């Protein structure tokens, strides 16, 4: 763990010292809420859908103090959502009803790609969305804003132990153009060192142990650190594992443990309302891992072994028992292993289980929160999607279709982390599979989030 003075409450970085003050629970992306007990689902208990809110469109939920819940929202350009400019805003929500208590104005953002928000150790809420960075008070009053130097969307940020924000642009969804890093002063949002352009693209979000930043590029994994004396951002040339293989596409968000970095590849796909049957590469998707002290220790394993595998998010890591969870969203397979030394030993596998979003791990109760999207199989056929994709996406703009979905619905499911056994499940009326950022609740509950829907799910 980091020697950050807030360690034990936040895993790394200068985040607000409460659980889930940033995406995936913190910059290491362990997908677990530090210092928070799990759901503790007992025999005879199940999940209930307490609140459903129609939210077209949303990206992320984070927490600050107990009872303080924030959402990153955006509008969606008509037609191709990646081709037009959009606006983004932040809402402070009632944690029980999910209704907005305070809402920022809608801010110009530029081209769309999911961005991010986080609660900083200084108490403020930061938002990087599109090509803009903004700083708000906890009551969502604008305190600073800055247009970032590259005219492409920036896919969120991490916060270092010393408080600076590190962010980069991404040429989404292609990953062909190189990415440029910026290190932002938390007070002014101005760059504290010159921008650094790396020689490859990166679609993946960043991860960090609070001191260095880990970036999964389209060909290799880079580790960068801020050299304040030299006044620059430095790439570690002694550790740069190259994972690119013929037939595989780029990797997504990394998970940083004390000894290893984990990530998955085959991130290129043609996702619409579901990631199932959307993979672009004909090869199986792989889980990769590498020791942080030895770039030659790079290893990988097929997740499902099935063709056209894909995903777009991080795996999960349980340091207590060394459990790694990964998934092939294109083929609806979820799988877990136990890390023994530097090798993975299979634990369990679930087939026809359509998870695609971010995971939540409760180590103390050995619970894993996933989603399972159910739809009509013929709607995933290439011909149907080619003809009807735009029409179905247009229908998704109507609230009645979102509330009463016809082609599919999602479910929140809690699994036993060590065995894969199902402990509880509840349906959520979302016509879109969840790809984005949920959050643990405050009272044996969970917050579900998809592009179209928000829900509060409670143990009952």
N, C-alpha and C positions, 0 to 999 in steps of 0.2 A: 504494500500500500504506500501511498504518497506520505511524505512527512509534512504535508500541509497542516497547519494548526487546526483545521476543521476536520481532519481525518477522523473516521468513525461515524461522521454524520454525512459528509460528502466524500466520494472516493478519490477525488483529485480536483485540482483547479479551484479558483476563487469564486465558487458558486454560493448562493444563499444556503446557510447551514441547516437545511431541512431536506427530507427525502424528496426526490424527483423534481428538483429545481431546474433541471435541464433534460433534454431529450435522452431517451434510453437510460435514465437514471443518473447520468453523468458522462463525462468525456471519455472514460474508458469503454463505454457502451457494454457494460456487463449485464444490462437489462434487469437490474435488481434495485429495489429501493433500500438504500442503506439504513440500518437501525430501525426498520419497520417490520413488525410481525406480519406473517402471512394471513391468508384467509382462514385457515384452520377448518376446512370443510369436514364435517363429521358425517358418519353414516346416517342416512335419512334426510340430510340437508341437500339443498340444490341451489341453483342460481335463479333469481327472478329479475325480470326487466322492470325496474322501478320507474325510469323516466326515459322517454324517447324524444329527441329534438331533431327536427328537419334542419340540416345545416349544409347548404350547398353554397360554397365549398369550404372545407376546413383542412388544416395541415397537421396541427400539433396541439397537445394539451400538456401543460406543466403546472407545478404547484409552487407555492412560496411558503407562507405561514399556514398552520392548520386552518382549513376552511377557505384558503385563498387558491382559486383555480383560474388559470388563464388559458385562452385559446388563440391560436393564430388562424386568421380567416383570410380569404381572398375571393375576388370575383373570378369568373371563368370566361375568357374570350370566346365568342361564338365561333363555330367552325372548328378549325384546328386549335386546340387550347395552347399549343406551344408556339403559334405563329403570331399572335397578337399581344399587345400590351395589356397589363392588368393592374389592379389596385390591391393593396393588402392592409389589414388592420388587426388590432388586438382587442379582445374582449376579456373583461374580468367577470367570471360566472358565479352564480349562486351554486354552491357545491352539491346541493340536493336537487334543485329543479333544473339546473343547467341554463337558466335564463340569464341574459346579460345584466349585470349590475352597472357596469361602466364600459363604454365603447370609445375607442379612439376614432378620429376622423379616418376616412379612407385615403390612403396615401398612394401616390403614383409609385409604381414599382418597376416598370419595364417588362421584359419578357418573363413569362411564368415558368417557374420550377419550384417545387416545395422548398421553402426556406426554413427558418427556425427562430425560436425565442428561448430565453433563459433568464432566470433570476440571478443576478450578480451578487457577490458578497457585500457590495456597497448598498444593497437593497433595491436597486433599480431593475427594470425589465428591459432587456435588449432584444431587438428584432432585426434580423438580416433577411430581407426578402426581395427577390428581383435583384437589382443592382443598387440597392439602397441599404444603409445601416441607420437605425434609429434607436434612441434611448428614451425611456419613459420612467416617470416616478411610479411607485406601487399603485397609485390611483390613476395611472395612465395619462398623466400630463406630459407632453412632449418636452424634452430637455435638450436634445441635440439630434441632428441628422446630417447625413453626408451621402452624396452620390459616390459610389465606389468606382475605381478607375477603369474597369473593363466593362464594356457594354454587353454583358451577358449575365444571366442569373447566377447568383451566388447561393450555394446550397448549404446554408447555415454556418455554424462557427463552433469553436471550442474556446474556453477561457483558461488561461494559464494560471499557475499558482500565484503569480505576481499581478494578475488582474487584467492583462491585455487580452483582447479578442483576436483570434487567428481565423481567417476566412479565406476562401478562394472561389473563383468563378468555375463554372463547368459548362462545357459545350454539350448540353443535354438535348436529346438522348443519344447522340452519335458518339461523343467522346473523341472526336477527330482533332480538334484544335487543342493547343497546349493550355494549361491552367496557370493562373497567376495568383500568388499568395499576397495577402496584406495582413499586417499586424496593427491593430487599432488601439489607440489610447482610450481607456474606458471613460474618461471625462469628456473628451472632445470628439472622439471617433476619427481623429486624424491619424495618419500612418506614423508610427514611431520609428520605422526603418524603411528604406526603399523597398518597393514591391519586388518580388522574386518570381520570375517566370520559369517553370520547369519545362523540360523538353518533351513531355508527353501530357496527354489529357488525363483528367480524373473526373469521373462521374460520382464516385463514392464520397460520402461525407467523411469529415476528419474525425480522428480519435486522438486522445492525449492522456498522458499520465500526469499532467500538470506542469511538466518541465519540457518534454519534447512533444512533437506532434507527428502522428503517423498518418500517412496518406497512401491509399491504394490507387495507383495510377492504372492506366490501361495496359501497361506491360510489366511494371515492377512496383514494389512497395518502398516508399521513401520515409525516412525519419528526419525531421527538421527541428532545429533548436534556435532560439533567439540569443545571439551573441551581442549583448548590450555594449560591451567595451568596443567591439569592432563596428557596431552600429549596423548589423545586417542579420538576415535570416540565413542559416547555414544548413545545407544538406549533408547528412552523415554518409560519406562515400565508403565507409568500412562496412556498412550494413545496408544492402539494397537488393533483397532477393527478387529475382526475375521469375515470375510465375507464368507469363504468357506462353501458350502452347498452340500449335496449329489446330484449328477447329474450335478453339474456345474463344469466348468473348470476355470483355473486361469484368473486373471484380467490383464488388460494392463495399459497404461500410465495414471497417475492421473493428475487432474487439481486442483490447489490450489488457492482458493479464500480467501478473508479476514477471513471468518468464517467457510467455509466448504471445504472438499475434495470430489471430484467426480471421479468416474472411472467406467468402464464396465467390465463384466466378460465373461465367455465362450470364452476365447481367443485361445483355442486350435482348430486347423482346418487343413485341407489338401489342402490349397490354391495352385493354379497353376497360370493360367493367369487371373483368377477371384476368388474372395472370395465367390461369390454367390453359394449356395448349397454345401458349403465346411465344414460346422460345424461338429465337432466331437461329441459333447454332444447332446442328443436328447431333451434337455430342452430349453426353450426360454432364450435368452441373457437378462441380467438385467443391469440397471443403478443403481449404488450404490452412496450414499452420507452419510457423517458423519460430525458433528460439530467438529471443531478443539479443542474445550475445553471440549468435552464430548464424550468419546468412546462409551457410552451406547446409543447415539442418532443415531446409525447406522440404515439406512433405504435403501430400494431398491424398484424398480418397473420394471416390464417387459417392454421391449422396443416395441416389436411387438406382443408378446404373441404366436409366432409361433415356432414350434419345430426346432431343429438344428440351432438355432441362433448363430451367431459368429461375431467377430470384432477383430481388432488388433491395435487400436489407441486410442487417448483420445477423450472424448466428448469436447464440447465447452461451455464457460461460458461468459455471458454478464452481467457485474456488474451493468450497468446503469439501466436496467429494470429487472434484475434477471432472464434472459432467459437461460435455459440449453438446448443444442441440443445434441442428441445421435442418434445412428443408429444401425440397425441390418444388417450388410453387407451380411450375409448368406441368408437372405430372402428379401433383397432390400427394407428396410423400413427406412425412416428418420423421426424423431419425435422431437418435442420441447415442453417444459413445462415452466411455470413460477414458481419460488420459492417464496412462501409466508410463512414467518417464517421459519420453517423447513420442510414444506410440498410442494410437487409439484402439480401444477394444469395444466392439459393438455391445450396446445395452438393449435397445428396442427400436422398432420400426413400425410406423403406421402408414398403410396404403389407403388410397382414396380418401385422404384427409387434406382438404384444400386450405392450407394456411399460407399466407403471403406477407403478413404484416410484421410489426415489431413485437418481440416477445417480452413477457414479464416473468421473472424468476423470484420465488420466495424461498430462499435457502432453508430457513428455520422450519417451515412446514412442508418442505419438499414439494412445492406446488409450482406448476408451469402453466401460464396463461397463454392460450393460443386462440386462433379463430378457425372456423371451418365453413367455407362457402359452399352452398348447395345451389345448383342451377340445372337447367335443362340441357342435356348433353348436345343435342343437335345445334344449339345456338353457338357452340364453340367451334363448329366446323369452319374451315377456311372460307368456303364459298359463302356461307351465311354471313360471316363476319364482314367479308369484303363488300357485300351488297347492302347490309343493314346496319353496319357499325355507326355511321353518321346519324341515321334515323333514330337508333336506340339512344345514342348519346344526347340527341336533341330532346327526346322524350324525358330523359333524366333531369331536364331543367324544370319539369313540372312537379310541383310538390305532391300532387295526388299520386303520381307514379312512384315517387320516392317513398311515400308512406305505405303504399300498397304494391310492393314490387311483384311483377309478373314472372320475370325470367329467373329470378333467384333471390336468395336471402342469405344473410350471414348468421353465424352463431359464435358466441363467446363460450369457450370450453376450458375447463381446468383439468389438467392431467397430473398424475403422479410423476414427478421429475425423474425418479429412479427406475420406474417400471413402464411408463407410458399408459398406465391404466387410467380410464376416464373417471373423474370424481364428480363432475357437474357440468351442465350445459344449459344454455338458454338461447333462443332465437332472437335475432335483432332484425327489424324490417329495413335492411339496407340493400338496395339493388346493386350496390358496388361492393366488391370484395375489399376488405380493409387492407390497405398497403401502408398506412401512415402510423402516427404516433399516439398510442393509447396512454393511460396513466393509472397507477393504483389509486384507490380512493382513500378516504380518511376513516372509514368505519366498516370494515369487512365488505368493502364494495370496490368496484372497478369502473373506469371510464373507457368506453369503447369509442373509437373514431374511425370513420371511413370518409371518402371524399364527399359523400352525400349525407351522412347520418352521424349523430352523436347520441350516446346512451349512457345511462347509469345503471349498472348491474349489481345486485346485492345478494349476499348469501342469505337464504331464508328457508 
